[in-house]
Amino acid sequence: MNALQKQLALHNAWQQDWSRRTFLKKSFAGLGGIALSQFARGSTLPQIHQQGGLHFPAKAKRVIHLCMAGGPSHLESYDPKPELNRLNGQPFPESFTQGQQLAQLQGHKLIARGSFTGFKKYGEAGIEISDLFPHIGSIADEICVIRSMVTEQINHDPAHAFMNSGSILKGRPSMGSWLLYGLGSDSQNLPGYVVMVSRGEFSDQPISSRQWSSGFLPSRFQGVQFQSKGDAVHYVGSPEGVCQSTQRQVIEEVQRLNGMLREHRYDPEIETRISQYEMAFRMQSSVPELTDMKGEPQHILDMYGVKEAGDGSFASNCLLARRMLERGVRFVQLYHRGWDQHNAIDQQMPKSALLTDQASAALVKDLKQRGMLEDTLVIWGGEFGRTPMGQGTGRDHHIKAFSLWMAGAGIKPGHVHGATDELGYAAVEDVVSVHDLHATLLDRFGIDHTRFTKKFQGLDYKLTGVEPAKAIKGIIA
């Protein structure tokens, strides 16, 4: 029996052998991995090459996703609507909303609410951007604004899940996990997929860790949450009285035992445990070096608006994210909570914008000046939009129209794609679904989304699901 036949036999045995004794043995063997379950699941195993290699030349090497959690209003950011302003305070035309799904406004009298902020034209392209985002306005010639996004989920957690995985079902891999599974990581000392969370001063929705889950992919591909304040990773240092050489000996012995188990049983989680121990050991030196920003020049700190490195702010997280990308991290997500503005939107949204505008623009500028923007895909946006009808002093959740912007990795700069109707209620021109966004993400990495699959429970799953999806050719330079 050759090596391949042996592996297939072990795989079949692993699927079929579920006796009580086997269950107990597996449970016992897994105890060693539990202590490190929160550490990195980086991988250098490029699964996409086992499916025939890249499907066309890649433009992107890495992604940074700036997640404005809560759903920022497109009507006060990137989609000006003079006609809505003219109707301010009047009944919203019933012809737009009849038979449509609304969130908390369902059954209420609908009143048009104009924008509380002005817009200006920025850059050579003259892209109209809200007065709340002057710094992002300064990079108008670097970004592509998509004004015709739509989604299927009207509440926060399922909408985040849909934005990340293309599904609201638990157990589906996030887009970061898909990329890591397909392409591996360029970093040997840091996780390939890192998540950080910051927040504003207002009450907001929590972000569930299932948003960066690897789902049915091996768990080494899931995102690893770094803390925004204090130690980025808890317990990354060695215990008192334990030197690195002693710890190395422990790691080697545990790996030897895991290797013995791997010889007799096919189980993807054995490989996960092995990679976890190795990555955790390497992170003990790499993470402190990553988070030590004393070497960053003052003009860079000022450009991002960092008052104190590691203070938990979105600005600090953006700078740290750039350092991660430089060190080979494949996918970084920065969540900023505080955009769920049902009330006092004219007071709350300016504060949320103030905390994120400067650093978002600085990140793009910094990547460009370092020659990294050309192969880094930057995505900025929330999980849905807000209604053009008022909800008290704010706006309700809205799935039929919202805006986001992208930059880098061959995305057409200084461009506006798609449009909503005259009141900003529905996307009507070059409509872009979340599945289309995912197809475009994979396209930038040289992957045809229809051909990148993982068999699970007898089905060939894709990030883009079973519904029609296409890469957005109109935004590709």
Secondary structure, 3 states (H helix, E strand, C coil): CCHHHHHHHHHHHHHHCCCHHHHHHHHHHHHHHHCCCCCCCCCCCCHHHHCCCCCCCCCCCEEEEEEEECCCCHHHCCCCCHHHHHCCCCECCHHHHCCCCCCCCCCCCCEECCCCCCEEEECCCCEEEECCCHHHHCCCCCEEEEEEECCCCCCHHHHHHHHHHCCCCCCCCCHHHHHHHHHCCCCCCCCCEEEEEEECCCCCCCCCHHHHCCCCCCHHHCCEECCCECCCCCCCCCCCCCCHHHHHHHHHHHHHHHHHHHHHCCCHHHHHHHHHHHHHHHHHHHHHHHHCCCCCCHHHHHHHCCCCCCECCHHHHHHHHHHHHHCCCCEEEEEEECCCCCCCHHHHHHHHHHHHHHHHHHHHHHHHHCCCHHHEEEEEECCCEEEEEEECCEEEEECCCEEEEEECCCECCCEEECEECCCCCCEEECCECHHHHHHHHHHHCCCCCCCCCEEECCEEECCCCCCCCCCCHHHEC
